[in-house]
Amino acid sequence: MTASDGVDYTPRELDRGATFYVAGHRGLVGSAIVRKLESSGFENVVGKGSSELDLKNRDAVFAYMAEIKPRYIVLAAAKVGGILANSTYPVDFLSDNMRIQVNVLDAALAHNVERVAFLGSSCIYPKYAEQPISEDSLLTGHLEPTNDAYAIAKIAGILHTQAVRRQYGLPWISAMPTNLYGPNDNFSPKGSHVLPALIRRYDEAAASGAATVTNWGTGTPRREFLHADDMADAVLHLMEHYDGPEQVNVGTGTDVTIREIAETIGNVVGFHGETEWDITKPDGTPQKLLDVSKLAEAGWTSKISLQEGLERTVAWYRDHVGALRE
């Protein structure tokens, strides 16, 4: 199935009765997308966990795609982690993500999937990109060294979807979210991103009555945070309203310092001690604020405030603290 088949691929409301495969449906982003799709009336949302389907196994991916015959796919599956994990295991972050993406996208093409949304990350942009970061900043400078392997894999995924558009004319798109958080996040001390790591650290400190909490770096870098439910809403909106080769930034358009987000989290969890900063540890990129004007032009803006999102995420974390992955 290609554009030459005479099929009209103009973006429109997706068929709620069609099979919709969410790769990575149990993760932070994937689970939010499943919730959004089901609440929006989709009747056949499917997915398999990594214990049932290893997306790095090409034959298994092709066999699964042949079995379910999806009309739509969101590729949210990825090996993800924070500064420590990315710095320690760059080979894993490059190899695993490349194989996942190539297998799913190749299988989607082989089985004539009409609409695919590939999800990446704002880390694809140069470390010192002009702020706020526009989509055309891609490949214009050096990446942040602490997560360059992951970033290269995600850049390859963008180019893969663009290549499908050029060669086959299919309306596949890419969306690049800012820092995400919410239910089903990874709160592991060694594998989490900054916001869930801070939630766990401050909540444990509050529960134990600790006098201090120590965070990495200076606290001065600025970060933009988007709730996963907002991200899911944006992805469905883009699949129904956007058709273009360029990746679309997905964020709020506002940012805060790490010091500010730490203070807010401390207040939400009820921590009354002092915060110390280990300046011998890396800060990472100084600022990562996305230019979301393209997203706004497509008709979407974020709805969940940072305060509301943090309160909801802390509540979810406390409800599931005994069953979290380590």
C-alpha positions in Angstrom: 0.0 0.0 0.0 1.6 3.3 -1.2 0.3 6.7 -2.2 0.3 5.4 -5.8 -2.5 3.0 -4.8 -5.0 5.9 -5.1 -5.8 5.9 -1.4 -6.6 9.3 0.1 -4.2 9.7 3.0 -5.3 13.2 4.0 -5.3 13.4 7.9 -8.8 12.7 9.3 -10.4 11.1 12.2 -9.0 7.6 12.7 -11.3 4.5 12.4 -12.2 3.6 16.0 -12.9 0.0 14.9 -9.5 -0.6 13.3 -6.6 -2.5 15.0 -4.3 0.0 16.7 -0.9 -1.4 17.9 0.9 0.5 20.6 4.5 -0.7 20.8 5.6 -0.2 24.4 2.1 -0.2 25.8 3.1 -0.8 29.4 5.6 2.1 29.6 5.1 5.7 30.7 4.1 6.9 27.2 2.6 3.8 25.8 0.3 3.2 28.7 -0.9 6.8 28.5 -1.6 6.4 24.8 -3.6 3.2 25.5 -5.7 5.1 28.1 -6.3 7.9 25.6 -7.2 5.6 22.7 -9.6 3.6 24.8 -11.3 6.7 26.3 -11.6 8.0 22.7 -13.6 5.0 21.6 -11.0 2.8 19.9 -12.2 -0.8 20.2 -9.2 -2.8 19.3 -6.0 -1.5 21.0 -3.4 -4.2 21.1 0.1 -4.6 22.5 2.5 -7.2 24.0 4.9 -6.8 26.9 8.7 -7.4 26.5 8.4 -10.7 28.2 5.9 -11.9 25.5 7.4 -10.1 22.5 11.1 -9.1 22.2 11.0 -6.2 19.8 14.8 -6.7 19.2 13.8 -10.1 17.6 13.1 -9.3 14.0 11.4 -12.6 13.1 9.1 -12.3 16.2 8.1 -8.8 15.3 7.3 -9.6 11.7 5.3 -12.7 12.9 3.3 -10.6 15.4 2.6 -7.9 12.8 1.3 -10.5 10.4 -0.9 -11.9 13.2 -2.6 -8.6 14.3 -2.6 -6.7 11.0 -2.8 -3.2 12.5 -4.0 -0.2 10.5 -2.3 2.2 12.9 0.8 2.1 15.1 2.4 4.3 17.7 6.0 3.3 18.3 6.5 4.2 21.9 8.8 1.3 22.8 12.4 2.3 23.7 15.2 1.6 26.1 15.3 4.8 28.2 17.1 6.2 31.2 18.6 9.2 32.9 22.2 10.6 32.8 23.7 7.8 34.8 22.2 5.0 32.7 22.9 6.7 29.4 26.5 7.4 30.3 27.1 3.9 31.7 25.5 1.8 28.9 25.8 3.8 25.6 26.1 0.6 23.5 22.9 -0.8 25.0 21.0 2.5 24.3 22.2 2.7 20.7 21.9 -1.0 19.8 18.6 -1.8 21.5 16.8 1.2 20.3 18.1 0.9 16.7 16.9 -2.7 16.5 13.5 -2.0 18.1 12.9 0.8 15.6 14.1 -0.9 12.5 12.2 -4.1 13.3 8.9 -2.4 14.0 9.1 0.1 11.2 10.2 -2.4 8.6 7.4 -4.8 9.7 4.9 -2.0 9.6 5.9 -1.2 6.0 5.9 -4.9 5.0 2.4 -5.3 6.4 1.0 -2.1 4.8 0.3 -0.1 8.0 -1.4 3.1 7.0 -0.5 5.5 9.7 2.6 5.3 12.0 3.6 7.8 14.7 7.3 7.4 15.8 8.1 8.9 19.2 11.5 10.2 20.0 12.9 12.7 22.5 14.1 16.3 22.8 17.6 15.0 23.3 17.9 14.7 19.5 18.8 18.4 19.4 22.2 19.9 19.7 23.4 20.6 23.3 23.8 24.3 22.6 20.8 24.7 20.3 19.2 28.2 20.3 16.4 28.3 22.8 13.5 27.6 22.4 14.5 24.7 20.2 12.8 24.6 16.8 12.4 21.5 14.6 15.0 22.8 12.1 17.7 22.7 14.8 18.1 19.0 14.1 21.6 18.0 13.0 23.0 21.5 13.3 25.4 20.9 16.2 27.0 18.5 18.7 24.8 16.4 20.9 25.0 16.2 24.7 27.7 13.6 25.3 25.9 11.9 28.2 23.1 10.7 26.0 24.4 10.9 22.5 24.0 7.2 21.7 20.3 7.3 22.6 19.9 10.6 20.6 21.5 9.1 17.5 19.1 6.1 17.6 16.1 8.5 17.8 17.5 10.6 15.0 17.7 7.5 12.9 14.1 6.8 13.6 13.1 10.2 12.4 15.0 9.7 9.2 13.4 6.2 8.8 9.9 7.6 8.9 10.9 10.4 6.5 12.4 7.8 4.1 9.2 5.8 4.1 7.3 9.0 3.2 9.7 9.8 0.3 9.9 6.2 -1.1 6.4 5.0 -0.5 4.3 8.2 0.1 2.8 6.9 3.3 1.8 9.6 5.9 4.0 8.4 8.7 5.0 11.1 11.2 7.4 11.7 14.1 6.8 13.5 17.4 9.5 14.6 19.8 8.3 15.1 23.3 10.0 17.1 26.0 10.7 15.6 29.4 7.8 13.4 30.3 6.4 12.1 33.6 3.3 10.5 35.1 1.9 7.0 35.9 4.0 4.0 35.0 7.2 6.0 35.0 10.5 4.4 35.9 11.3 5.4 39.5 14.4 3.3 39.8 17.4 5.1 41.5 19.7 3.9 38.8 17.5 4.1 35.7 15.1 7.0 36.1 15.0 10.4 34.6 15.3 13.5 36.8 11.6 14.1 37.8 10.7 10.6 38.9 14.1 10.3 40.6 13.4 13.5 42.5 9.9 12.3 43.5 11.3 9.0 44.9 14.2 10.8 46.7 12.1 13.4 48.3 9.2 11.1 49.2 11.6 8.6 50.9 13.2 11.5 52.7 9.9 12.8 53.9 8.8 9.3 55.1 12.1 8.7 57.0 12.3 12.2 58.5 15.7 12.9 56.8 17.2 16.3 57.4 18.7 16.6 54.0 18.4 15.5 50.4 21.3 15.6 48.0 20.8 16.1 44.2 23.2 16.0 41.4 24.7 19.1 39.8 24.1 22.8 40.5 20.3 22.9 40.1 20.6 25.6 37.5 19.8 23.8 34.2 16.3 24.5 33.0 13.9 21.8 31.9 10.4 21.6 30.4 8.1 18.9 31.7 5.0 17.4 30.1 2.5 15.0 31.7 2.3 11.7 29.8 -1.5 12.1 29.5 -1.0 15.4 27.7 1.6 13.7 25.4 -0.9 10.9 24.5 -3.6 13.5 23.7 -1.1 15.3 21.5 -0.1 12.1 19.6 -3.7 11.3 18.7 -4.3 14.8 17.7 -1.3 14.8 15.4 -2.3 11.5 13.8 -5.6 12.9 12.9 -4.6 16.5 12.0 -0.9 16.5 10.9 0.8 15.1 7.8 4.4 16.3 7.2 7.9 15.0 7.0 9.3 17.2 9.7 9.2 15.9 13.3 6.9 17.9 15.6 8.0 19.1 19.0 5.5 18.2 21.8 5.8 20.2 25.0 4.3 23.0 27.1 6.5 25.9 25.9 7.6 26.8 29.4 10.4 25.6 31.6 11.7 25.7 35.2 15.1 25.1 36.8 16.0 21.8 38.4 16.3 23.6 41.7 12.7 24.9 41.3 11.3 21.5 40.4 13.0 19.9 43.3 11.5 22.5 45.7 8.1 22.0 44.2 8.3 18.2 44.6 9.6 18.6 48.1 6.5 20.7 48.9 4.1 18.2 47.3 5.5 15.2 49.2 5.8 17.1 52.5 9.6 17.2 52.9 10.6 19.9 55.4 14.4 19.4 55.4 17.3 21.1 53.4 18.4 20.4 49.9 22.1 20.1 49.1 23.7 20.0 45.6 26.6 17.8 44.6 28.4 20.1 42.1 31.0 17.4 41.3 28.2 15.6 39.4 27.2 16.6 35.8 24.4 19.0 35.0 23.7 17.8 31.5 22.4 20.2 28.9 22.0 23.8 30.3 18.5 24.2 28.8 16.0 22.2 26.8 13.0 24.3 26.0 11.1 23.3 22.9 9.5 25.6 20.4 6.0 24.3 20.1 4.7 26.7 17.5 4.3 23.9 14.9 2.2 21.9 17.4 0.1 25.0 18.1 -0.4 25.5 14.4 -1.7 21.9 14.2 -4.3 22.9 16.8 -3.0 21.5 20.1 -1.7 23.0 23.4 -1.0 21.3 26.8 -3.8 21.2 29.4 -2.2 19.7 32.6 -0.4 22.2 34.7 2.9 21.2 36.4 1.5 21.5 39.9 -1.6 19.3 39.0 0.6 16.8 37.1 3.0 16.4 40.0 0.2 15.9 42.5 -1.3 13.2 40.4 2.1 11.5 39.8 3.0 11.6 43.5 -0.3 10.0 44.3 0.2 7.3 41.7 3.7 6.6 43.0 2.6 6.2 46.6 -0.2 3.9 45.5 2.3 1.7 43.6 5.5 2.1 45.5 5.6 -1.6 46.6 5.4 -2.8 43.0 7.8 -0.5 41.2 10.6 -1.8 39.1 14.1 -1.4 40.5 
